[in-house]
Amino acid sequence: MTLPVKTDVDDLAAFDFDPRTRVIYGPGVLAQLGSLTRELGGHRVLLVTDKGLKSAGHDARAIEALTAAGITVAVFDETQPNPTTDDVDRALTVARQANVDFIIGFGGGSCMDCARGVNFLLTNGGRMEDYWGVGKAKLPMLPMIAVPTTSGTGSEAQSFALIANAQTHMKMACGDKKAACRVALLDPELTVTMPASVTAMSGIDAISHALETYVTTRRNPISQLFSRRAWGLLAKAFPQVLRSPRDIHARGAMLVGAHWAGAAIENSMLGATHALANPLSAHFGTSHGIAIGVMLPHVIRYNGSVVNGLYSELAADLGLCQLQADSATETLARYIETVVIDSGLPTSLQECNVKPDLIPVMAEEASKQWTGTFNPRPVNKQSLEELYRCAFQTPPRR
């Protein structure tokens, strides 16, 4: 009697994969922006960007590609980091005045979030608060192209706008499949001019996306495929872009890695690290990438008791330990601490000038963040407060 051979296929969990974004990658693909916009029916475009890209001259290249295709361009270049409802409202005014029929998010995740926020309000009306959650847009939305110039959020692969309330500064995740980009243009030439600090912060953020999505409660074969591929690209390319910022091959690996990690988010969501990061940005203006770099090692350790086997797969991919090693969680946490140190970012909340007396308040706020509900090990106010306290002082060099 021949026994059936067990394969990995036998263990596949059910999944629902619904890709909506065409991905075009390569040095110089920005030149296709005008023809792609025309192909999708765009005639009057809102280009959402920021002042930094204008000073680098990137927006001029985008506008040139669009106008060469006979497209009228209205520009909103006042997007702020962690965009608020006020940013969206100002961009919305520009869009309405120009009677736009197409939207382009050009920049980092903040620009893409702001552009997507405008799309919600321009097509469906109301306020951003009306779309907090998933699937609340009832009417069709305008086609949108995303052109990332940083290798961090992977927002171009997602259908969510992350917008902060201008009064409370707490972030609202507003998601709808209709808000997904029609095209993501990944041109590594646009990322070469990133300042070193932005390279570091966006890189840490992308790495965290690969790590968190690999272990969330909503992980599935598709999300983990993206997560693990992203992890391999990002972990190997990040040290190289820190050493050689103009290495276009390493920049390309970071850009594609960040995109795959963003695609993983779309399919599996995030975890406690991002729930903990948002109150730090709201209360102390801590840059998102810095907050992530401080909190991630502690969340890895917290999760280890339930996902050490998954962490061992990621650690083994880099040769940090053998597959199924009992010490994989600590090995991975130490590795992330080393990466953060090497990138020149803070490793403690104390270095970020966080006031310890606000930790209980932040823990309460973090417990209400949607991302925390997908953490593999459940979190509540008490456990989140303990994680903040663990992160308060600089970890000892091991």
C-alpha positions, 0 to 999 in steps of 0.5 A: 500500500502506497501512502499519500505524500504530504506536500505544502499544498495540503496545508494551504489556508483559504484566501481571497486575493483581489489585486486591483493595481497594475505595477510598473517598475524600472529606472525611468518609468516616470516618463510613462506617467502621461501616456498611462494617465491618458490611457485611463481617461485622465484629462484634468489631473490633480497632482498631490505632492510636497515642497521637498519634491519640488525642491528636488525637481521631481515634480517638474519631471512629472508635470512635463510628462503629463503636459506632453500628453496634453493633460492639464495639471493642477498641483497641490504641493503643501502635503505635510507629514502625517497629513490631517483633515486640514491638508485634505480639505486644502487639496480638495479646494484645489481639485474642485477649482480645477474640476479634475477627473484624475488624481496622482499621488506623487511622493511618500506615503503622506502624499498618497494618503492625502491624494486618496483622502481627496478622492473620497471627499471629491467623489462621495462628499462629507468629511474624512470621519465619515469614511473611518473604517472599511467600505463606506464610499457608496459612489465610484471614485476617480482613477488614481496613479501612485508614484512613490518617491520613498521606500517605506509605506507601500501605500501605492499597494493599498486601498486605505487613506491614513488621515489624522484628525486635525484637532486630536491628531489621532489617525483614522484608517479610511479604506475602500476597494474603490480607492485602490490605485489603478497603477503604481509607478515604481521608479528607483531614480526618484528615491536616490535624492532622499535625505539620509534621515528619510532613507533610514526612517522609511526603510525601518518602516518598510522592514516593520511592515514585512515583519508584522504582516508575516505574523498577524492573525489575518495572515494568509498564503498570499500575504505571507508570500509578499511579506517574506519576499519583501523581507528578503529584499529589504533586509539585504538592501537596507544596509547597502543604501545606507552605505551607498545612497546612489546605488540604483540597484539597492534603491530598486530593491528597497522600492520593490520590497516596500511595495510588496510589504504594502501589498502584504498589509492590504491582505493581512493588516498590521500589528501592535507596533503600529498601534503603539507608534501612532500616539507617539506621533500624535503627542510628541510629533515623533516621526513614524519611522522613528517610533516604529524603530523604537517599538518594534523589537519590544513587540517582537519579544512580546509576540515570541511566545505565540509566533517564534516558529514564524520568526525563525523562518525570517531569521533563517532567511538571513542566516541569523539562526537555524530554522525552528531555533528556540532563540529566534525571537530574541535573535530577530529582536536584537537584529532589528535593534542593531539595524536601528542603531546602524541607521542612526535612529533613536532606540528608546522613548527617552531619546525621543523626549517622551514624557513617562507620565503620558504613557498611561494615556498613550496606552489607552489610545493605542488600545483603540487603534485598529491595527492592534486588533490583528496582533498575533498575541492579544494586547490591551491597555496594560500590555501596551503600557508595559511595552511603552515602559520597556522601550523607555530606556536605551536597550543594553548593547548585547 
